[in-house]
């Protein structure tokens, strides 16, 4: 006996996966903003990327378990990645641009304070 799922259910799950990918894109941008803070070093950036990878893997597994009855299908993984990409090229750049400018201002102020501190020491 061959079980075939109705097409409408497959399309519904595909768009759910795209929405899930968009949410994961939002999470990536939030972690990216945290990663750009000036007092964090390079090692913390690697740690944040690792944390994101673990979170994405676990949430993707639970998404497949709940919404796709435990089946891992390539089209849903592609839909998740498409959602992340769509968010990144549309809203992601607009969201991170102000934070990058703010980061530059903070770095300039911190470097000015460091210059003043070193002048006082000399």
DOVEXLUM-362225 format. One line per field, with one value per atom (N, C-alpha, C, O, CB): residue number from 1; residue in one letter; atom name; x, y, z. Coordinates in Angstrom, 2 decimals, padded with zeros to 5 digits, always signed. Glycine has a CB too. Layout:
! residues N
seq = [NUM:...]
type = [a:...]
atom = [CA:...]
east = [X:...]
north = [Y:...]
up = [Z:...]
This chain:
! residues 122
seq = [1:1:1:1:1:2:2:2:2:2:3:3:3:3:3:4:4:4:4:4:5:5:5:5:5:6:6:6:6:6:7:7:7:7:7:8:8:8:8:8:9:9:9:9:9:10:10:10:10:10:11:11:11:11:11:12:12:12:12:12:13:13:13:13:13:14:14:14:14:14:15:15:15:15:15:16:16:16:16:16:17:17:17:17:17:18:18:18:18:18:19:19:19:19:19:20:20:20:20:20:21:21:21:21:21:22:22:22:22:22:23:23:23:23:23:24:24:24:24:24:25:25:25:25:25:26:26:26:26:26:27:27:27:27:27:28:28:28:28:28:29:29:29:29:29:30:30:30:30:30:31:31:31:31:31:32:32:32:32:32:33:33:33:33:33:34:34:34:34:34:35:35:35:35:35:36:36:36:36:36:37:37:37:37:37:38:38:38:38:38:39:39:39:39:39:40:40:40:40:40:41:41:41:41:41:42:42:42:42:42:43:43:43:43:43:44:44:44:44:44:45:45:45:45:45:46:46:46:46:46:47:47:47:47:47:48:48:48:48:48:49:49:49:49:49:50:50:50:50:50:51:51:51:51:51:52:52:52:52:52:53:53:53:53:53:54:54:54:54:54:55:55:55:55:55:56:56:56:56:56:57:57:57:57:57:58:58:58:58:58:59:59:59:59:59:60:60:60:60:60:61:61:61:61:61:62:62:62:62:62:63:63:63:63:63:64:64:64:64:64:65:65:65:65:65:66:66:66:66:66:67:67:67:67:67:68:68:68:68:68:69:69:69:69:69:70:70:70:70:70:71:71:71:71:71:72:72:72:72:72:73:73:73:73:73:74:74:74:74:74:75:75:75:75:75:76:76:76:76:76:77:77:77:77:77:78:78:78:78:78:79:79:79:79:79:80:80:80:80:80:81:81:81:81:81:82:82:82:82:82:83:83:83:83:83:84:84:84:84:84:85:85:85:85:85:86:86:86:86:86:87:87:87:87:87:88:88:88:88:88:89:89:89:89:89:90:90:90:90:90:91:91:91:91:91:92:92:92:92:92:93:93:93:93:93:94:94:94:94:94:95:95:95:95:95:96:96:96:96:96:97:97:97:97:97:98:98:98:98:98:99:99:99:99:99:100:100:100:100:100:101:101:101:101:101:102:102:102:102:102:103:103:103:103:103:104:104:104:104:104:105:105:105:105:105:106:106:106:106:106:107:107:107:107:107:108:108:108:108:108:109:109:109:109:109:110:110:110:110:110:111:111:111:111:111:112:112:112:112:112:113:113:113:113:113:114:114:114:114:114:115:115:115:115:115:116:116:116:116:116:117:117:117:117:117:118:118:118:118:118:119:119:119:119:119:120:120:120:120:120:121:121:121:121:121:122:122:122:122:122]
type = [x:x:x:x:x:x:x:x:x:x:x:x:x:x:x:x:x:x:x:x:x:x:x:x:x:x:x:x:x:x:x:x:x:x:x:x:x:x:x:x:x:x:x:x:x:x:x:x:x:x:x:x:x:x:x:x:x:x:x:x:x:x:x:x:x:x:x:x:x:x:x:x:x:x:x:x:x:x:x:x:x:x:x:x:x:x:x:x:x:x:x:x:x:x:x:x:x:x:x:x:x:x:x:x:x:x:x:x:x:x:x:x:x:x:x:x:x:x:x:x:x:x:x:x:x:x:x:x:x:x:x:x:x:x:x:x:x:x:x:x:x:x:x:x:x:x:x:x:x:x:x:x:x:x:x:x:x:x:x:x:x:x:x:x:x:x:x:x:x:x:x:x:x:x:x:x:x:x:x:x:x:x:x:x:x:x:x:x:x:x:x:x:x:x:x:x:x:x:x:x:x:x:x:x:x:x:x:x:x:x:x:x:x:x:x:x:x:x:x:x:x:x:x:x:x:x:x:x:x:x:x:x:x:x:x:x:x:x:x:x:x:x:x:x:x:x:x:x:x:x:x:x:x:x:x:x:x:x:x:x:x:x:x:x:x:x:x:x:x:x:x:x:x:x:x:x:x:x:x:x:x:x:x:x:x:x:x:x:x:x:x:x:x:x:x:x:x:x:x:x:x:x:x:x:x:x:x:x:x:x:x:x:x:x:x:x:x:x:x:x:x:x:x:x:x:x:x:x:x:x:x:x:x:x:x:x:x:x:x:x:x:x:x:x:x:x:x:x:x:x:x:x:x:x:x:x:x:x:x:x:x:x:x:x:x:x:x:x:x:x:x:x:x:x:x:x:x:x:x:x:x:x:x:x:x:x:x:x:x:x:x:x:x:x:x:x:x:x:x:x:x:x:x:x:x:x:x:x:x:x:x:x:x:x:x:x:x:x:x:x:x:x:x:x:x:x:x:x:x:x:x:x:x:x:x:x:x:x:x:x:x:x:x:x:x:x:x:x:x:x:x:x:x:x:x:x:x:x:x:x:x:x:x:x:x:x:x:x:x:x:x:x:x:x:x:x:x:x:x:x:x:x:x:x:x:x:x:x:x:x:x:x:x:x:x:x:x:x:x:x:x:x:x:x:x:x:x:x:x:x:x:x:x:x:x:x:x:x:x:x:x:x:x:x:x:x:x:x:x:x:x:x:x:x:x:x:x:x:x:x:x:x:x:x:x:x:x:x:x:x:x:x:x:x:x:x:x:x:x:x:x:x:x:x:x:x:x:x:x:x:x:x:x:x:x:x:x:x:x:x:x:x:x:x:x:x:x:x:x:x:x:x:x:x:x:x:x:x:x:x:x:x:x:x:x:x:x:x:x:x]
atom = [N:CA:C:O:CB:N:CA:C:O:CB:N:CA:C:O:CB:N:CA:C:O:CB:N:CA:C:O:CB:N:CA:C:O:CB:N:CA:C:O:CB:N:CA:C:O:CB:N:CA:C:O:CB:N:CA:C:O:CB:N:CA:C:O:CB:N:CA:C:O:CB:N:CA:C:O:CB:N:CA:C:O:CB:N:CA:C:O:CB:N:CA:C:O:CB:N:CA:C:O:CB:N:CA:C:O:CB:N:CA:C:O:CB:N:CA:C:O:CB:N:CA:C:O:CB:N:CA:C:O:CB:N:CA:C:O:CB:N:CA:C:O:CB:N:CA:C:O:CB:N:CA:C:O:CB:N:CA:C:O:CB:N:CA:C:O:CB:N:CA:C:O:CB:N:CA:C:O:CB:N:CA:C:O:CB:N:CA:C:O:CB:N:CA:C:O:CB:N:CA:C:O:CB:N:CA:C:O:CB:N:CA:C:O:CB:N:CA:C:O:CB:N:CA:C:O:CB:N:CA:C:O:CB:N:CA:C:O:CB:N:CA:C:O:CB:N:CA:C:O:CB:N:CA:C:O:CB:N:CA:C:O:CB:N:CA:C:O:CB:N:CA:C:O:CB:N:CA:C:O:CB:N:CA:C:O:CB:N:CA:C:O:CB:N:CA:C:O:CB:N:CA:C:O:CB:N:CA:C:O:CB:N:CA:C:O:CB:N:CA:C:O:CB:N:CA:C:O:CB:N:CA:C:O:CB:N:CA:C:O:CB:N:CA:C:O:CB:N:CA:C:O:CB:N:CA:C:O:CB:N:CA:C:O:CB:N:CA:C:O:CB:N:CA:C:O:CB:N:CA:C:O:CB:N:CA:C:O:CB:N:CA:C:O:CB:N:CA:C:O:CB:N:CA:C:O:CB:N:CA:C:O:CB:N:CA:C:O:CB:N:CA:C:O:CB:N:CA:C:O:CB:N:CA:C:O:CB:N:CA:C:O:CB:N:CA:C:O:CB:N:CA:C:O:CB:N:CA:C:O:CB:N:CA:C:O:CB:N:CA:C:O:CB:N:CA:C:O:CB:N:CA:C:O:CB:N:CA:C:O:CB:N:CA:C:O:CB:N:CA:C:O:CB:N:CA:C:O:CB:N:CA:C:O:CB:N:CA:C:O:CB:N:CA:C:O:CB:N:CA:C:O:CB:N:CA:C:O:CB:N:CA:C:O:CB:N:CA:C:O:CB:N:CA:C:O:CB:N:CA:C:O:CB:N:CA:C:O:CB:N:CA:C:O:CB:N:CA:C:O:CB:N:CA:C:O:CB:N:CA:C:O:CB:N:CA:C:O:CB:N:CA:C:O:CB:N:CA:C:O:CB:N:CA:C:O:CB:N:CA:C:O:CB:N:CA:C:O:CB:N:CA:C:O:CB:N:CA:C:O:CB:N:CA:C:O:CB:N:CA:C:O:CB:N:CA:C:O:CB:N:CA:C:O:CB:N:CA:C:O:CB:N:CA:C:O:CB:N:CA:C:O:CB:N:CA:C:O:CB:N:CA:C:O:CB:N:CA:C:O:CB:N:CA:C:O:CB:N:CA:C:O:CB:N:CA:C:O:CB:N:CA:C:O:CB:N:CA:C:O:CB]
east = [+000.84:+000.00:+000.88:+001.79:-000.95:+000.63:+001.40:+000.59:-000.57:+001.79:+001.22:+000.54:+001.02:+002.22:+000.81:+000.10:+000.44:-000.26:-001.47:+000.03:+000.51:-000.03:-000.64:-000.08:+001.07:-001.77:-002.36:-001.40:-000.63:-003.67:-001.47:-000.57:-000.74:+000.24:-000.81:-001.96:-002.19:-001.44:-000.95:-003.69:-001.34:-000.58:+000.91:+001.59:-000.83:+001.41:+002.83:+003.14:+004.17:+003.22:+002.26:+002.47:+002.40:+003.19:+001.42:+001.44:+001.29:+002.56:+003.05:+000.08:+003.10:+004.33:+005.53:+006.43:+004.61:+005.54:+006.62:+006.63:+007.68:+006.48:+005.46:+005.40:+005.64:+006.18:+004.06:+005.25:+005.62:+007.14:+007.70:+004.97:+007.79:+009.25:+009.91:+010.93:+009.75:+009.33:+009.87:+009.72:+010.64:+009.15:+008.56:+008.36:+009.32:+009.83:+006.94:+009.57:+010.54:+011.93:+012.69:+010.55:+012.26:+013.56:+013.69:+014.76:+013.77:+012.59:+012.62:+012.87:+013.65:+011.28:+012.21:+012.45:+013.90:+014.49:+011.51:+014.47:+015.87:+016.78:+017.85:+016.23:+016.37:+017.12:+017.10:+018.10:+016.56:+015.95:+015.85:+016.79:+017.51:+014.39:+016.78:+017.67:+019.13:+019.94:+017.43:+019.48:+020.86:+021.25:+022.37:+021.04:+020.33:+020.64:+020.79:+021.67:+019.54:+019.96:+020.08:+021.43:+022.11:+018.92:+021.80:+023.11:+024.24:+025.31:+023.24:+024.02:+025.03:+025.23:+026.35:+024.63:+024.14:+024.24:+025.02:+025.87:+022.84:+024.73:+025.47:+026.94:+027.82:+024.87:+027.20:+028.58:+029.37:+030.60:+028.58:+028.71:+029.43:+029.73:+030.35:+028.65:+029.29:+029.58:+031.08:+031.81:+028.92:+031.55:+033.00:+033.77:+034.96:+033.26:+033.15:+033.90:+034.01:+034.65:+033.25:+033.39:+033.52:+034.67:+034.85:+032.20:+035.42:+036.56:+036.19:+035.01:+037.67:+037.20:+036.97:+036.50:+035.68:+038.23:+037.02:+036.64:+035.16:+034.50:+037.50:+034.64:+033.22:+032.37:+031.27:+032.88:+032.85:+032.13:+032.02:+030.98:+032.81:+033.10:+033.08:+032.13:+031.39:+034.50:+032.14:+031.24:+029.78:+028.93:+031.55:+029.48:+028.11:+027.67:+026.52:+028.00:+028.56:+028.21:+027.95:+027.04:+029.33:+028.74:+028.53:+027.20:+026.46:+029.68:+026.89:+025.61:+024.46:+023.47:+025.52:+024.56:+023.51:+023.35:+022.23:+023.81:+024.44:+024.37:+023.66:+022.85:+025.78:+023.97:+023.33:+021.84:+021.01:+024.00:+021.50:+020.10:+019.34:+018.23:+019.98:+019.92:+019.25:+019.04:+017.97:+020.07:+020.03:+019.91:+018.81:+017.99:+021.24:+018.80:+017.81:+016.41:+015.48:+018.13:+016.24:+014.91:+014.44:+013.25:+014.92:+015.35:+014.99:+014.55:+013.60:+016.18:+015.23:+014.84:+013.43:+012.60:+015.84:+013.16:+011.83:+010.77:+009.63:+011.83:+011.12:+010.18:+009.81:+008.63:+010.78:+010.81:+010.54:+009.72:+008.85:+011.85:+010.01:+009.32:+007.84:+006.97:+010.00:+007.58:+006.21:+005.39:+004.30:+006.22:+005.91:+005.10:+005.19:+004.36:+005.52:+006.18:+006.32:+006.30:+006.75:+007.62:+005.79:+005.63:+006.93:+006.93:+004.59:+008.03:+009.31:+010.07:+011.17:+009.12:+009.52:+010.20:+011.06:+010.60:+009.18:+012.30:+013.19:+013.17:+013.70:+014.65:+012.57:+012.48:+013.36:+013.47:+011.02:+013.96:+014.89:+014.17:+014.74:+015.58:+012.93:+012.24:+011.99:+011.96:+010.93:+011.80:+011.59:+012.90:+012.91:+010.95:+013.98:+015.28:+015.60:+016.09:+016.41:+015.34:+015.55:+014.65:+015.07:+015.29:+013.41:+012.49:+013.00:+012.89:+011.08:+013.55:+014.11:+015.28:+015.37:+014.57:+016.16:+017.31:+016.86:+017.45:+018.31:+015.81:+015.26:+014.70:+014.89:+014.16:+014.01:+013.49:+014.59:+014.45:+012.68:+015.68:+016.81:+017.39:+017.67:+017.91:+017.55:+018.12:+017.21:+017.67:+018.38:+015.91:+014.96:+014.99:+015.00:+013.53:+015.01:+015.09:+016.39:+016.39:+014.97:+017.48:+018.78:+018.87:+019.39:+019.89:+018.36:+018.50:+017.43:+017.59:+018.42:+016.36:+015.33:+015.46:+015.82:+013.94:+015.16:+015.12:+016.44:+016.73:+014.04:+017.22:+018.44:+019.41:+019.97:+019.12:+019.61:+020.54:+020.01:+020.78:+020.81:+018.71:+018.11:+018.16:+018.26:+016.66:+018.08:+018.11:+019.52:+019.71:+017.56:+020.50:+021.86:+022.59:+023.52:+022.66:+022.18:+022.87:+022.93:+024.01:+022.18:+021.82:+021.92:+022.81:+023.49:+020.55:+022.80:+023.64:+025.11:+025.96:+023.24:+025.43:+026.82:+027.30:+028.42:+026.99:+026.45:+026.80:+026.98:+027.90:+025.73:+026.09:+026.20:+027.49:+028.15:+024.98:+027.84:+029.07:+030.29:+031.22:+029.18:+030.28:+031.40:+031.52:+032.63:+031.22:+030.40:+030.43:+030.99:+031.79:+029.02:+030.57:+031.07:+032.56:+033.29:+030.32:+033.01:+034.45:+035.25:+036.33:+034.72:+034.72:+035.43:+035.52:+036.58:+034.72:+034.41:+034.43:+035.37:+036.08:+033.02:+035.37:+036.27:+037.72:+038.57:+035.96:+038.01:+039.39:+039.80:+040.95:+039.56:+038.87:+039.19:+039.49:+040.42:+038.03:+038.72:+038.98:+040.33:+041.06:+037.87:+040.67:+041.96:+043.10:+044.12:+042.04:+042.94:+043.98:+044.15:+045.28:+043.61:+043.04:+043.12:+043.76:+044.55:+041.71:+043.44:+043.99:+045.50:+046.25:+043.31:+045.95:+047.38:+048.12:+049.26:+047.61:+047.48:+048.12:+048.29:+049.30:+047.29:+047.32:+047.44:+048.55:+049.18:+046.11:+048.77:+049.81:+051.20:+052.16:+049.62:+051.33:+052.64:+052.92:+053.98:+052.73]
north = [-001.18:+000.00:+001.24:+001.35:+000.00:+002.12:+003.35:+004.49:+004.70:+003.65:+005.21:+006.34:+007.62:+007.89:+006.38:+008.36:+009.62:+010.75:+010.72:+009.62:+011.72:+012.85:+013.86:+014.10:+013.51:+014.46:+015.47:+016.63:+017.01:+015.98:+017.17:+018.25:+019.49:+020.17:+018.63:+019.78:+020.97:+020.87:+021.88:+021.16:+019.67:+019.50:+019.72:+020.30:+018.10:+019.27:+019.46:+020.94:+021.43:+018.66:+021.65:+023.08:+023.83:+024.74:+023.63:+023.46:+024.09:+023.90:+024.86:+023.50:+022.71:+022.44:+023.17:+023.59:+020.94:+023.30:+024.04:+025.49:+026.03:+023.97:+026.12:+027.52:+027.68:+028.69:+028.13:+026.69:+026.70:+026.65:+027.33:+025.51:+025.86:+025.75:+027.06:+027.46:+024.59:+027.73:+029.05:+030.03:+030.80:+029.59:+030.02:+030.89:+030.57:+031.47:+030.77:+029.29:+028.88:+029.38:+029.83:+027.35:+029.31:+029.82:+031.32:+031.81:+029.49:+032.04:+033.49:+033.76:+034.65:+034.16:+033.01:+033.17:+032.85:+033.51:+032.26:+031.84:+031.53:+032.62:+032.87:+030.17:+033.27:+034.42:+035.58:+036.26:+034.86:+035.80:+036.84:+036.52:+037.39:+036.98:+035.26:+034.86:+035.06:+035.50:+033.39:+034.75:+034.94:+036.42:+036.76:+034.36:+037.29:+038.72:+039.24:+040.07:+039.50:+038.77:+039.20:+038.75:+039.53:+038.62:+037.51:+037.05:+037.77:+037.98:+035.54:+038.14:+038.91:+040.29:+040.81:+039.03:+040.89:+042.20:+042.05:+042.89:+042.80:+041.01:+040.76:+040.52:+040.95:+039.55:+039.83:+039.51:+040.76:+040.76:+038.53:+041.82:+043.02:+043.97:+045.01:+043.73:+043.65:+044.53:+044.66:+043.67:+044.02:+045.87:+046.10:+045.40:+045.14:+047.56:+045.08:+044.47:+042.95:+042.31:+044.81:+042.38:+040.95:+040.69:+041.43:+040.36:+039.68:+039.35:+038.40:+038.07:+038.76:+037.95:+037.04:+035.67:+035.03:+036.89:+035.22:+033.90:+033.87:+032.84:+033.51:+034.96:+034.98:+034.94:+034.39:+036.23:+035.50:+035.41:+033.98:+033.56:+036.25:+033.23:+031.82:+031.05:+030.18:+031.21:+031.37:+030.70:+031.01:+030.12:+031.13:+032.25:+032.62:+031.90:+031.46:+034.15:+031.77:+031.01:+029.55:+028.94:+031.13:+028.99:+027.60:+027.44:+026.49:+027.13:+028.38:+028.34:+028.42:+027.70:+029.49:+029.30:+029.41:+028.09:+027.66:+030.56:+027.46:+026.20:+025.13:+024.37:+025.72:+025.07:+024.09:+024.40:+023.50:+024.06:+025.67:+026.06:+025.75:+025.21:+027.55:+026.08:+025.83:+024.34:+023.92:+026.42:+023.54:+022.10:+021.51:+020.73:+021.41:+021.89:+021.35:+021.81:+021.00:+021.79:+023.10:+023.60:+023.03:+022.76:+025.12:+022.84:+022.24:+020.79:+020.34:+022.30:+020.07:+018.70:+018.68:+017.86:+018.05:+019.56:+019.60:+020.04:+019.56:+020.53:+020.94:+021.34:+020.15:+019.92:+022.47:+019.39:+018.21:+017.18:+016.51:+017.58:+017.05:+016.07:+016.44:+015.58:+015.96:+017.71:+018.13:+018.33:+017.78:+019.41:+019.11:+019.50:+018.52:+018.56:+020.86:+017.66:+016.74:+015.29:+014.39:+017.03:+015.08:+013.74:+012.94:+011.73:+012.99:+013.62:+012.96:+012.67:+012.13:+011.72:+013.02:+012.76:+013.97:+015.11:+012.46:+013.70:+014.76:+014.74:+013.82:+014.57:+015.74:+015.82:+016.96:+018.01:+016.01:+016.72:+017.70:+019.00:+020.08:+017.13:+018.92:+020.15:+021.04:+022.27:+019.83:+020.49:+021.33:+021.94:+023.08:+020.51:+021.22:+021.79:+022.94:+023.99:+020.71:+022.73:+023.79:+024.99:+026.13:+023.26:+024.72:+025.81:+026.60:+027.83:+025.26:+025.92:+026.62:+027.51:+028.67:+025.62:+026.97:+027.76:+028.92:+030.00:+026.88:+028.70:+029.78:+030.88:+032.06:+029.24:+030.52:+031.51:+032.35:+033.56:+030.84:+031.69:+032.43:+033.39:+034.54:+031.45:+032.92:+033.75:+034.92:+036.05:+032.91:+034.67:+035.74:+036.81:+038.00:+035.18:+036.39:+037.37:+038.15:+039.37:+036.68:+037.47:+038.14:+039.20:+040.28:+037.12:+038.89:+039.86:+040.95:+041.98:+039.14:+040.76:+041.80:+042.63:+043.80:+041.17:+042.02:+042.79:+042.77:+043.72:+042.25:+041.75:+041.60:+042.75:+043.24:+040.34:+043.19:+044.29:+045.59:+046.41:+044.44:+045.79:+047.02:+047.05:+048.11:+047.16:+045.90:+045.82:+046.02:+046.74:+044.48:+045.41:+045.47:+046.77:+047.13:+044.31:+047.48:+048.71:+049.74:+050.27:+049.34:+050.04:+051.00:+050.51:+051.31:+051.31:+049.21:+048.68:+048.74:+048.94:+047.24:+048.58:+048.70:+050.14:+050.37:+048.24:+051.10:+052.51:+052.81:+053.54:+053.43:+052.27:+052.48:+051.85:+052.42:+051.91:+050.68:+050.01:+050.86:+050.97:+048.63:+051.46:+052.32:+053.53:+053.91:+052.78:+054.12:+055.26:+054.84:+055.56:+055.86:+053.68:+053.20:+052.93:+053.26:+051.92:+052.34:+052.07:+053.36:+053.45:+051.24:+054.37:+055.66:+056.28:+056.77:+056.63:+056.25:+056.82:+056.05:+056.63:+056.84:+054.75:+053.94:+054.21:+054.26:+052.45:+054.38:+054.66:+056.06:+056.27:+054.53:+057.02:+058.36:+058.31:+058.97:+059.33:+057.53:+057.39:+056.73:+057.12:+056.57:+055.73:+055.07:+056.03:+056.02:+053.86:+056.88:+057.87:+058.86:+059.19:+058.63:+059.33:+060.27:+059.60:+060.22:+060.80:+058.35:+057.63:+057.47:+057.64:+056.26:+057.15:+056.98:+058.30:+058.35:+056.34:+059.39:+060.72:+061.10:+061.70:+061.80:+060.75:+061.06:+060.24:+060.70:+060.80:+059.04:+058.21:+058.68:+058.49:+056.76:+059.28:+059.72:+061.07:+061.63:+059.70]
up = [+000.00:+000.00:+000.00:+000.83:+001.21:-000.88:-000.99:-000.39:-000.74:-002.46:+000.50:+001.12:+000.44:+000.39:+002.65:-000.05:-000.70:+000.05:+000.26:-002.21:+000.43:+001.18:+000.20:-000.87:+002.05:+000.55:-000.34:-000.58:+000.30:+000.24:-001.75:-002.15:-001.27:-000.97:-003.61:-000.85:-000.03:+001.30:+001.81:+000.22:+001.86:+003.10:+002.88:+003.72:+003.68:+001.76:+001.44:+001.24:+001.71:+000.19:+000.55:+000.32:+001.65:+001.90:-000.68:+002.49:+003.80:+004.63:+005.23:+004.56:+004.65:+005.40:+004.80:+005.52:+005.45:+003.48:+002.83:+003.30:+003.65:+001.29:+003.30:+003.72:+005.22:+005.66:+003.35:+006.00:+007.42:+007.58:+008.43:+008.17:+006.76:+006.82:+006.40:+006.97:+005.93:+005.40:+005.01:+006.16:+006.45:+003.73:+006.82:+007.99:+009.11:+009.77:+008.49:+009.33:+010.34:+009.97:+010.83:+010.49:+008.69:+008.23:+008.45:+008.81:+006.76:+008.24:+008.49:+009.97:+010.32:+008.04:+010.84:+012.28:+012.65:+013.50:+013.08:+012.01:+012.27:+011.72:+012.27:+011.65:+010.64:+010.13:+011.11:+011.29:+008.79:+011.74:+012.77:+013.93:+014.42:+013.28:+014.36:+015.44:+015.05:+015.87:+015.81:+013.80:+013.35:+013.37:+013.76:+011.93:+012.94:+012.95:+014.37:+014.63:+012.23:+015.29:+016.69:+017.25:+017.91:+017.55:+017.00:+017.46:+016.75:+017.33:+017.26:+015.49:+014.76:+015.36:+015.40:+013.31:+015.82:+016.48:+017.78:+018.09:+016.75:+018.53:+019.77:+019.46:+020.20:+020.53:+018.36:+017.98:+017.61:+017.73:+016.81:+017.17:+016.75:+017.90:+017.68:+015.70:+019.10:+020.22:+020.40:+020.28:+021.52:+020.68:+020.68:+021.79:+021.62:+020.78:+022.89:+023.99:+023.86:+024.69:+025.30:+022.83:+022.60:+021.63:+020.66:+022.04:+021.89:+021.04:+019.92:+019.72:+021.86:+019.19:+018.07:+018.53:+017.87:+017.25:+019.66:+020.15:+020.53:+020.35:+021.35:+021.04:+021.38:+020.12:+020.14:+022.22:+019.02:+017.75:+017.26:+016.76:+016.71:+017.41:+017.03:+017.93:+017.47:+017.11:+019.22:+020.17:+019.84:+019.91:+021.61:+019.49:+019.14:+017.87:+017.78:+018.95:+016.90:+015.69:+016.01:+015.45:+014.64:+016.90:+017.30:+018.02:+017.77:+018.21:+018.91:+019.63:+018.64:+018.79:+020.65:+017.64:+016.64:+015.87:+015.61:+015.65:+015.53:+014.80:+015.62:+015.09:+014.42:+016.90:+017.77:+017.90:+017.79:+019.16:+018.13:+018.26:+016.98:+017.03:+018.60:+015.83:+014.55:+014.33:+013.88:+013.38:+014.64:+014.45:+015.34:+014.87:+014.74:+016.60:+017.53:+017.14:+017.08:+018.98:+016.86:+016.49:+015.16:+014.98:+016.42:+014.23:+012.95:+013.14:+012.51:+011.97:+014.02:+014.33:+014.93:+014.52:+015.31:+015.89:+016.50:+015.50:+015.55:+017.71:+014.60:+013.55:+012.69:+012.41:+012.68:+012.27:+011.46:+012.24:+011.68:+010.98:+013.51:+014.34:+014.52:+014.42:+015.71:+014.77:+015.05:+013.77:+013.64:+015.86:+012.85:+011.70:+010.53:+009.62:+011.23:+010.53:+009.41:+009.88:+009.16:+008.66:+011.08:+011.63:+011.64:+011.43:+010.84:+011.90:+012.06:+010.79:+010.84:+012.76:+009.65:+008.38:+008.02:+008.03:+007.26:+007.69:+007.23:+005.71:+005.07:+007.78:+005.14:+003.68:+003.18:+003.81:+003.22:+002.06:+001.49:+001.15:+001.30:+000.24:+000.68:+000.30:+001.50:+001.35:-000.40:+002.67:+003.85:+004.34:+004.81:+004.97:+004.22:+004.57:+003.61:+004.03:+004.53:+002.33:+001.34:+001.63:+001.47:-000.09:+002.06:+002.40:+003.60:+003.61:+002.69:+004.60:+005.75:+005.34:+005.75:+006.82:+004.52:+004.06:+003.18:+003.21:+003.28:+002.40:+001.57:+002.45:+002.16:+000.64:+003.53:+004.46:+005.09:+005.23:+005.54:+005.47:+006.04:+005.01:+005.32:+006.53:+003.78:+002.72:+002.39:+002.22:+001.47:+002.30:+001.99:+003.07:+002.77:+001.84:+004.33:+005.41:+005.33:+005.52:+006.76:+005.06:+005.04:+003.94:+004.17:+004.86:+002.75:+001.66:+001.71:+001.05:+000.32:+002.47:+002.53:+003.80:+003.75:+002.45:+004.94:+006.18:+006.94:+007.67:+007.07:+006.78:+007.56:+007.40:+008.39:+007.19:+006.18:+005.94:+006.51:+007.01:+004.45:+006.43:+006.97:+008.49:+009.09:+006.50:+009.10:+010.56:+011.09:+012.07:+011.04:+010.46:+011.00:+010.68:+011.39:+010.47:+009.63:+009.25:+010.40:+010.66:+008.05:+011.10:+012.22:+013.35:+013.99:+012.76:+013.60:+014.67:+014.31:+015.18:+014.99:+013.05:+012.62:+012.79:+013.23:+011.16:+012.45:+012.65:+014.14:+014.52:+012.05:+014.98:+016.41:+016.94:+017.81:+017.13:+016.43:+016.85:+016.50:+017.30:+016.19:+015.32:+014.92:+015.85:+016.22:+013.46:+016.23:+017.15:+018.50:+019.10:+017.33:+018.99:+020.28:+020.20:+021.13:+020.71:+019.11:+018.96:+018.91:+019.50:+017.70:+018.21:+018.16:+019.54:+019.93:+017.20:+020.30:+021.65:+022.55:+023.37:+022.24:+022.42:+023.24:+022.89:+023.78:+023.08:+021.60:+021.21:+021.67:+022.05:+019.68:+021.65:+022.16:+023.65:+024.12:+021.89:+024.40:+025.84:+026.08:+026.99:+026.51:+025.26:+025.40:+025.11:+025.80:+024.47:+024.09:+023.75:+024.89:+025.27:+022.44:+025.46:+026.59:+027.80:+028.51:+026.97:+028.05:+029.18:+029.02:+029.98:+029.34:+027.80:+027.56:+027.64:+028.10:+026.19:+027.21:+027.33:+028.78:+029.14:+026.61:+029.62:+031.05:+031.70:+032.65:+031.75:+031.20:+031.80:+031.40:+032.16:+031.39:+030.23:+029.75:+030.25:+029.96:+028.24]
